[in-house]
């Protein structure tokens, strides 16, 4: 048993999910956009929210009149929150106070009802980075939010290669783009410079593609082979670096680099990179070995019924 997870994101051309001082939909909602939303939420699915987006939509469905709001009310909904408690004030909703990445990974394996999340920037950025999103639907309105922009899902997030599976123009001006996202690891064959061979260790790739000064920054204390102070042979350092990072595959290195501090090089770059990668590996091992029975397991049925086991 397994299912899919879709992230659904509205944005302006420059990737912002909202713009201060602008009306909803950047003032460009048309009949085809509304019809597309009606079709989208007419499907059997579970809606997944972060706490902020949940609070907003809970209010929207009462204060505004959109043709798809009846479907939002009837569909089963999950909100991840450590502050919200029952009663949630929106029917067919339940709160999960647990790590969203761990919970969604488990739910994808234990239910066959598709899941969809709209907005919920922090939540969906984490799920994208964890490789748990199967389908990315972007509705891009003809506007540039500029300095008024906020709620950018992709800015400062993970890197992805996108496989376009559907493209539609709504109301003659708004683009709906549907992608399968793939965490970026290699340059596609035949495009740009040759990608590093997958079989090489990440430390070797690093040494092959950077200058001596940058090598030292990346490998930091690891490159300083205390057992052989006079040696210029970097192979022991490469091996030690690989043993700690490659055990969990290339994704660990990528995930660590993704968290590189925005304010510059840390005092001990090698130790920082190795520690960060190890933490990512440990988190993954913990998730994979967590018994399915741990915590609350959600069983979803069609159209609004749900139970805890």
N, C-alpha and C positions, 0 to 999 in steps of 0.2 A: 504494500500500500504506500502510495506517495502522491504528492500533489505539487502544484507550481505556486510561485509567489511573484506577483506583479507589483511594481512600483509605478505609480501614476502621478505625473508632475506637470503642473501648469507653470509656464515661465515666459518672460520676455526674451527678446533676441539675445541679450547678454547674460542669460542664465539665472536671473533673479525670479523668485517665486512670488514676490510682492513688490509694490513700490509705494512709499509713503506719499500721501496726497493724491494718488490716482484712485479711480473707482475700481470695483471688482472687475476682473477680466480685462484690466486696463481700458475699460470702457468699450471693448470690442467683442462682446459676446453677441453672437448671431444665432439665427434659428438652427443652423446645422451644428453648431457647437452644442446647443441644448439637446438636439436630437441624439447626438453622439453620446452625451451623458446619460440620457434615458436608456439607450441600448446597453451601455456599459454596466449600469447598475440593475438592469433587468435580469442579469445572469445570476445563477446560484453561486454564491461565494461568501467568504468570511472577510469582513473589513477589519483592518488592523491599524490602530492609531497610536501615536505618542500622546502624552497627556495634554499638551498645549493644543494640538489640532483637534483632539476629542472635545475639549471644552469649547472650542470655537464652533465646531459643527453642531454640537448639542444645542447651542444658542441659535445658529443659523436656521436649523430646521423648524424652529418656532417662530422666528422673527421674519423670515423671508419665504417666498413662494417660488420654488424652482420645481419644474415638472418631475425631477428624479428624486425629490426629497422623501416621497412616500416609500420608495424602494430603500433608501438609506435607513429609514425607521424600521423597516421589516427585516432587513438582513441581519444576521448575527454579527456582533462586533466585539473585538478584543481591544482593550487599552492597556498599554504597559505603563505602570505608574507605581511609585512608592508613596504617593500622597493621596490619591483618589481612593475612596472607599464606597462600598454599597450603602445605600442605593445611589446609583450613578446618575439618575435623572434622564436617562435615555434608554428606552426599552430595547430588549434583546442585546444588552451590553454586559460584559463582564470584565473585571480588572485582573491582571496578572502582575504580581509584585515579584518579578524575577528577571534575570538577565535575558534581554530580548533575543540576542543571538542564539543562546542556548535553547530557549523556548521555541523559536521558529524552526531551528534545525530539527528539533524533536517533532514538532507538529507536521513538518513536511514529510516525515517518515511515517506518521501514525494516522493521517487522515487523507481522504481522497477529495475533499472539498477545496477548490482553489482559494487562495488568499490574495487580497489586494490591499494596498496602502496608498492613500493620497496625502500629499503634504508630508507632515511628520518628519522634518528635515533630519534631526539628530538620529532618530530611529532608523530611517532608511539609508542614511549615510553609513551607519554601522553595518546594516544588513548587506549593502552593496559591497563594502570592503571585505566582509566575511564570505563572499561568493554565494550568497543564499538567494539572490534575485535572478529569476529565470526570464523575466520579461520587463522591459523598461518602456513605458509609454509616455512620451513627451508631447504636450500640446503647447506649441510656441506661438505666442501672440505677436502681431506686428508692432512692437514697441521696444524702445531701449530705456530701461529703468535708470541707468546711470547712477548718479550719486543718491538718488532716492531709493535704490534697490535694496532688498533684504531677502532673507530666507533662500539663499543660494544652495541648492543641493549638491552641486558638483564642485564648487570652488573649494580649494584646499583639501579635497577628498582623494580617494584612491584613483588610480589611472585605469582606463578601460579601453579595449578595442570593442567596437560596436558592430554587430551584424544587423543590417537593416532588413526587416522582414515585412514592413508595411509602411506606406507613405500616402497621406491623404491631405487634400486642401479643403478646409472647411470655410464656408461663406466667402470663398474666393480670396482669402487673405491669411487665414490661420493654418499653420502646419501641424498635422498630427503625425508624429514619427514613432514607429514601434521598432524596438531593437531587442536583440539578445545580447546582453553584456558579458564580456569575457575580461577578467582581470588581466591587465597588460603584463606580459612577461617577455615576449619576443616580438621582433619586427616581422610582420607577415612575409612569407617567401616572395622574392621578386620586388620588394618595396624598400627603397632606401638602402642604407648600409647593411652589410651582412650581420645577422643577429648572432650572438654568442651561441656556441653549440650547447645543447641542453645537457650533454654529458659532462661538461667541464664544471668543476666546483666554482661556487660563486666567488671565492677569494681569487682563484686563478683568473676569472673573468675580470674582476676588479683590477688586478695587476696588469692584465693585457690591455686595458682600455684607459688607464690613467697614468699621469706622470709620476716621477719618483716622489715628489712632495705630497701629492694627493694620496699615493699609496700609503705613505707613512701616517697620514691623517686617518684614513679608513681603518688601517690595521692597528694603529696605536700601539698599546703595550704588547699586543699579541705578536707583532712583528719583531719585538725586541727579545730575541732568543737568549734568555739568561744562561742557558746551559752551554752556550758556545759564543761568548761575547765577541770574539774576533771574526766570526764567520760572516760572509756576505751571501751565503746560500739561504734563500728565503723559503725553501721547501718545508722545513719544520714548522714555520709559522703558518704557511698555507695549509698544511695538513691539520694543525691544531684548530685553525679557523674553520676549516671544512667540517671537522668532526663535530663541532658544536652547532653549526648552522645547517649543514646539508642533511643531517639525520632526519629533519622534518621536511626537506625539499626546498626548492627555490622560493616558495611562497614566504618562508620565514624571513629571509633576507629582504624581500620586497616589502613585507609588512613593517620591518624594522626601519628601513630607509624612509618609508612613508611618514614615520613619526619623528624624523630628523627635526631638531629644534629650529623654529623659524627665526630665532635671534642669532643664529650663527653656529659655528663649530663648538661643540661642548669641550670641556677641559681635557677629557680623555676619550677621544672619539672611538677608538677601538673597543674599549671597555663598555662604553655606552651602547654601541651598535650590537655587541655580543649579548649584553644583558637584556636589551630590548627584544632581540630575536629569540632568546631563550624563554623570556616571559610569554611571547606569542606561542611558542611551541608547547609550553606547559599548559597554557589555557586551552589549546586545541586538544591535547591529550586528556585533560580533565573532562572536557565536554564529551569526547568520544567514549570515555569509560564511565560516564555518569549513567547509573541504572535508569531505565525508562520510567521506573516506578517512583523515582525521586521527584518530589514536588507534585504539583497538580497536573494531571494529564487531562486535556480537553478533548472531548469527543463531539464532533460537529455533525449535525444532521442537516437536511435540506430546509432552507427557508425558516431560519429563526430559532430552531430548537437546538439546545446545547445542554451538556451535562458534564459534571466532574466525576472522574473515576479515581 
